[in-house]
């Protein structure tokens, strides 16, 4: 994985910001991602539609069948986005051809026992598909990636996408019902009332399947893209990709080139620009397409049927009196044009009908049995359900933003950082005597380990003893900046700040530039550290 070719900006983001980044990623590569998903989704929907026509009594089962295998199809847009985000152009045809080879891991879980509880599968798909992890390794990776609320964010985003699909499906069904239902019926969903009857209508079942297919086709690539950026954000924060990219961008100083090369390069550039401008002013020749012998002529259009009489209820626009002979001639020509069958605005169709058809329609209406489907009961249930959901949503919003209301505010213990830049700063991870262990590691030649222990012990003391508000995504510079701000607010003594600056400088010079300090410098820093954080301070106290 070449992270220096990453097409998105790496910086510490919250889970919500990482999910929002997925919309921008999908917008940049929407064509290939959507086409890759539709190339697999539409054949599956076609199979379910054929099964619905064959066995309409099990139409609900074919709808569930399409929903059940949807997670496997989401790996096609993930293949496209995972390549495009690192600068590799991938077409949807290549993604479809590579799709069978992308089903190696997690497929059995997604189509068996794990399907009903796979709302957060978008975070685990890259582990199976991109990392190629299997078994215990995959479980460990999922556990590591799901920390800090990442797994919870993926699950809740999956729930939101499911609700969006339901809303789009209901909207499509209502839109169809408005135009297809009888005009006397005010409820557009009455067209689909026979879905629960003993003799369901095949057309209605196909419309329901089509609405579900449309909503899924719109939301599934969005879910995949957003969960993929959530996965990238979590990996970037765990593995410090932003620091690695900055370090790779540092170039070694090169020797100064000869001064004569610059004028020569400038002259060549000017000459090339002049040639391009000269070529741009020459018009390109335009050639006519040669006639192909034996090529059949275009077929003449089929002659239209002669126009019939205008319907009696069709009203033409009113015309004023003719003011001049030229106006009469123009009207005559206009009437001749609109007399053509393609521009009449109506069509004459001849059919045979029985004279007593109205009586037979009345007999059929009387013989029709009343439907056992009670729409009023369903409407009452939905009304109660929506009211309960609205009350629950208001209660959740009040609880979620309770810190804005003084009456709900409760004093909670501030959460301190436990890891900075991949270094464990928990107090229990430190030895009892820090500087003694640092000197021992330095004497054994483990210089990097010694400086790392001194640096993370300094951060641990600042967090636990001085309540320095460090975050997990902070860099060494961020930690020093927060320490200086705390010293300006007189929350941190100047002596402790100087020890922190010294320990950070030693760590940066050794870890990133391999500039290891002299023994006297390290011993002096350890002595100052003992005076402020270690054994000497406890003895003086």
N, C-alpha and C positions, 0 to 999 in steps of 0.2 A: 504494500500500500504506500504510494508516494504522496504523503500528506502535503508536500510543498506545492503540489499541483491542484490542491483543493480550490474549488471555484467559489466557496462561500467564506465569509469573514469569520475567523475564529476569535471568540472572546467569551468570557464567562457569561452565561445566559441562564435565566430561570427556565423551568420546564415549560411554562406558558409561552415564553419568548421562543424557545426551541420549536414548539409546535407551530407557532405562527410563521417561523422561517420556512416550514414545509410548503406553505401556500406560495411563497415566492419561488421556491425551487420547482414546484409543479408548473407554475405559470411560465417559467423559462423553457420547459421541455414538455409542455402539455400534449403536443401532437403525438410524439412517439410514445409517451406513457399511456395515453388514452387508447391509441390504436392497438398497442400491445395487449391491453386488457380486453378491449372489445373483440379482438381476433379470437380470443379464447372464450369470452363470456357469451357471445352471440350463438355459437354452435351449441353450447350447453342449454341456452334458453330455447333454441329450436328443437332440441331433443325433448325437453320438458313439454313444449307445446304439442309435439307429435304424440307424446304419451297422454296428454290431456284430451286430445281429440279421440284417441283410441279408447281410453278408459276415463271418461269424464267424472265418474263417481269418485275417483281418487285424485282429483285435481289438487287438493290440499297437499297430498304427498309429493306430487311433482314440484309444487312450489317450494316445499321444504328441501327437496333434492337439489334444486338450484342453489338455495341458500347454504346447504351443507358443504358443497364443494367449492364455495367461493374463496376460502383462504388459500387454496392451492393456486388459484388463478392470479392472486395478488402478487405472486412472485415474478410475473412478467414485467409489470411496471417497476417493481423494485430492481430488477436487473437493469432496466434502462436508466433509472435515476442514480443507481450506485456507480455506473460507468460515467454518466454525464457529469456528475458532481466532481469527478477527478479529471475532467478534460478530455475524456474519450468519447467520440461521437458514436452513437449506437442507433440504428434504425429499429423500427418496430418489427420488421421481418426477421432481423437477427435475434431479437428478444424472443420471438415466437419459436424460432428454430432451437434456441438454447434452453427453452423452458423445460423440456423433459429432463435435462441434466441438472436442473436446479431443484429437483424434488427429493434430494438425497436425505435430508435430515428433518425430523419433526413432522413428516407428512402423515405417518400413521396416527400420531397423537391428534393432529388437527381434524382428521375425519372419523375419529372414534370417540373415546371418552372425553377428550379435551375440547371438542367442538362447542358444546353449550357454554363453556366457561372461558372462551378464547377472546374476550373483548380486548385484552391487551396483547394479542398475538403480534401486532405490528412491531413491538419492541424486540420480540424474540426471533422474528423471521430473519433479520440479518445475521444473528448468531448461527443459525442453521445453514443459511444460504451463502453468506459472504465469508464468514469465518470458517465454515466447514466443521464446526464443533459437534461432537456426538457424545452421548452417554453422560458420564460423570463430568467430563470437561464442559459440556454444554450446560449442565445444571449449575456448575460453579460460575460460569460466565453470566448466566441469567440472574443468579443471586447477586453478583457484583454490580451488574448494570441496573438492577432494580432498586438499589438503595437510594437514599435521599429523596424519596417520593417519586422516583422516575417511573416505577412500575404502576403506582397508583394513578399517575397522570395519564399513562397509556390506557389503562383500563377505563377511566372516566371519559377519556376522549373517544374510545370505542363505543361507550354507551351513548354519548352525544351523537355520534355518526349514525348509530342505529335509530335514534329518534328522528334525525333528519331524513333518513330513508323512509320512515313511516309517514312523516309529514308530506314528503314529496309524492309518495304513493297515494295517499288520501287526496291530495290536491289533483293529481292526474285523474283519479277515478271520479272525483266531483266534477272536474271539467268535462269529462266524457258524458257523465250523467246529465249535465245541464242541457246538452244538445241532443242526446239520444232518448231521454225519458219523455213521457207524455207531458204535454203542456199543462194539463190539469193538475199534475203532481208537483207540489212545491219542493219536495225533498229530492235532491239530485241523486241520492244514494239508493232510492227505491229501485233503480234499475238492477242493483246487485243484491236485492233482498232474497232472490231465489238461490243464493249460494248455499244456504243451509237447508234447502228443501230436498225432497226425495228425488226430484227430477231436475237437476241443475241445467242451466243453459250453457252450451259449450262456448258460445261467443262471449258470454259474461266471464267465464273462467279464463278465456284467452286474454280478455282485456285486463283482468286482474294480474295475470302473469306478466303482461306487457308493462303495466304500471310498475310492478316490482322490478322488472329488468331495467327499466329506465332510471328509477331512483338509485339502484345499485350501481349502474354504469357511471352515474355522476359522482357518487360519494366514495366508492371504493378506491380510486386512485388518490383522492384527497387524503383518506385515512392512511394509505401506504406512505405517501410522501411526508406527512407530518410526523408519523412515528419513526420514519427513517432519520429525519433531522433531529428528533429527540434522542435517537440512538447515537448519532454523531456527536451531539452536544455532551452526552454522558461520557463517551469515550475520550473526547477532547479534554474534559475536566479531570478524568482519571489518569490519563497518560500525558498530560501537559503538552498537547500538540502545539499550542501557541508559542511556548518557549522553544520547542524543537524547531519550529519553522523560523523563528527569529535567529536562532543560532546557525541554521543552515544558510541563511541569507548573508551572514558575515563572511566577507571575502578577504583573502590574504592580500597584502599590498603587492602590486606588481611593479616590475621595473619600468622606469620612465622610457617611453618610446622615443625614437629619434625625432628631432624637430622637423626634419624634412618630410616625414610621412604625412603630417597634417595638411600642408598645402597641396600635396599630390592627391589626397583623398578629396579635398574640396573641389579641385579641378575636375576630377572624374565625376563627382556628384553633379556639378553644374552641367557638364557635357551630357550626362544621362538625362537630366531634366529638360535640356534643350531638345534632345531627340524625341522625347515623349510629347512635348508640346507641338513639335512639327508634325508628328504622326497623328496627333489628336485633331489637327486642322484639316486633314485629308478626308473627304467624305467617302464612306464605304459604298461600293457599287451595289446596286439593287438589280437582281436578276429575276426574270419572270420564270414561273414554274413551267417546264417543258410539257407539252401535250403528250400524253401517253397514247400511242396507237392502240386501237381495239378496246379502249376504256369505255364502258357503257355509259350512256348519258343518264343524267339524273331522272328518276322516275317522275312522271307528271302526277300532280296531286289527284286524289280520287275526286271525281265530280260530286258536288254536294247535291242533296236532294232538292227538288224545287220547293220554294217556300210555301208554307200553308197560310191559312188565314190567321190573323192576329187574334190572340185571346181577347174575349170581351172585357175581362177585368183588368187588362193591361192599359195603363194610362200613359199617353204620350205628352211631352211637354207642350205647353201652349205657345203658339206662334202669333206674332203680330201681323198686321196687313203688309202686303208687298208694296215696297216704296219705289222700286225701280225694276226694269226688265232684267238687269244683271243679277239682282237679288233673287228673282224667280228662277233664273237659270242655275244659280248656285244651290238653291234648295232642291231643285230637281236632281242635280248631280249627287247631292248628299243623300237623298232618298234612295237613289239607285245603289249607292255604296252600302248603305245600311240594310238594303233589301237582301243582301247576300246571307246565306244560311249561317255563316260563321259570326255575323254581327247582328243577328236578329235579337238576341237576348232571350230567346225561348226556343223550344224544340217541340216538334209535333210527333207524337207517338200514337200509333193506332193499336188498339187492343179490344178484345172481346170480353164483355162482362154480362153477367146475368141481371135481368131486370129486378129480381127479388133479392138482391144481395143485401139490402138494408135489413130485411126481415131476418135473414140468416145470421147477420152480425148481432142483432138483438137476442136471438135464440142462444148464440154462443156465449154472450155476456151473462145471460141468466143461468146457463148450465155450468158456468165456471165456478169452481169451489173457492171459497174464501181462503186466502193464504193464512197459514198458521204462524207466519212470521210477524211478530208484534214490534213494529218500529218504535212505538211509543215507549215500550219497556226498555229497548236498547238506548233510546235517547235519554231516558231518565237515568239509566246506569252510567252513561257517558257524562251526563251533567254532574252527577255526584262525584265521579272520578276526577273530572277536571277541577271541580271546586276543591277536592282534597289535595290534588297536586298543587293548586295555586296557594293554598294555605301552607303546605309543606315548603314550597319554594320561598314564600315570605319568611317563614320561620328560619330556614337555612340562611337566607341573606342577613337576617338580624343577628344570627349567631356568628356568621362568618365575619361580619364587620362590626362586631360588638365593641372593639376598641375605640370606635368613633363615638360611642355613647357612654358617658361617664357612669351611668347607673349600671351598665353591664361590665364595666372594666374591672378586671381582677389582676392583682399583682402576681406575676408569674416570674419564676427564676429565669434569668437570661441564659440562653444556650450558648456555650462557648465552643469555639472551633476545636476539633480533635485532629485535624490533618491539614498541613500547609505545604503545598507543592510536593505532595507525595511523601512527606516526612511526618511520622507519628509524633505528636507533641503531647500525648496524654501523660499525666504525671506518673502513672503506674508503669509506663514504659521506660522510665529513666532509672539509672542505678542510684543507690543511696548517696554515694559521693561522686558527683559528676566530674569534677576536675581531676580527681585521682584516676578515674577511668579514662579520661581524655589523655592524660600524661602517659598512661600505660599503652594505649593504642598508638600514640605518637612514637613511643620508644620502640614498639614492634614494627614500625614502618607502615602502619595502616593510617596514612595521613588523611585520606578522604573520610574514613569512618570517624576519626577523632574530631575533625572540623564539623561534620554533620551532627555529632552528639552535642558539641558545644553550642551549635546554632539552634537546634531544636529544643535544647534545655533552656536556652534564653527565651525563646518564644513561649515555652510552657510556663515559665515563671511570670512573664508579662501577662499572659492570659489568666492564669489562676490567681495570682497575687495582686496584680494591678488592674484587672478587669479590662484589659485591652480588647476591643471588639474586633477581632480578626475573623475573616471569613475563609472558607475552604479554598476559594478561587484566587486569593490574594497572592501576589508575587513578593519577592524579597523587597522590591522598592515600595510596594504598597504597605508592607509591614513597617518599614522605616517611616513612611509618611504618617501613618496612624500613630506611631510612637512619638514623633515630633509634635503632632497636634495635641496628644495627651500631655506632653511636657509643657506646651504653651498654656494649656488649661490648668497647669499645676496638679494634674492627676498622676504625673510620673516625675520622679526626681531626675535632675540633670545627670547625676552620676550613673543611674541605671540606663539612661538614654545613651550615654557614651559607651557603656559596656555593650549595649545592643548594637550600636554602630560598628564597634570594633569586631564583634563576633560575626556580624553580617558581612563585613568587608573581607575577613579571612575566609569565610565560606564561599563567597562569590569568586574571589581570586583563585582558590584552589579547585573548586568544583567545575568552573566553566572556563578557566584560562590556564589551569595547571601551574599557577604561580603559588607555590607553597611557601609559607612564611618561615622565617628563621626560628630556631628553638627559643631564643630569648623573647621574640615577639609573642610566641604562643604562651610561654610561661608567664609573661607579664599580663596577657589577657586572662589567663586562668586565675592569677592572683586578684585581678580586679573583679573577676566574676565571683570569686569566693567572698570578696568584701561586700558585694551587693546582694548576691543571691545564695551563697553557699554557706560552708561551715564557719568561716570567719565572722559572718554576720550573726549566726546563731550563738557563737561564743561571746561576741560583744553584747548581745542582747541579754 
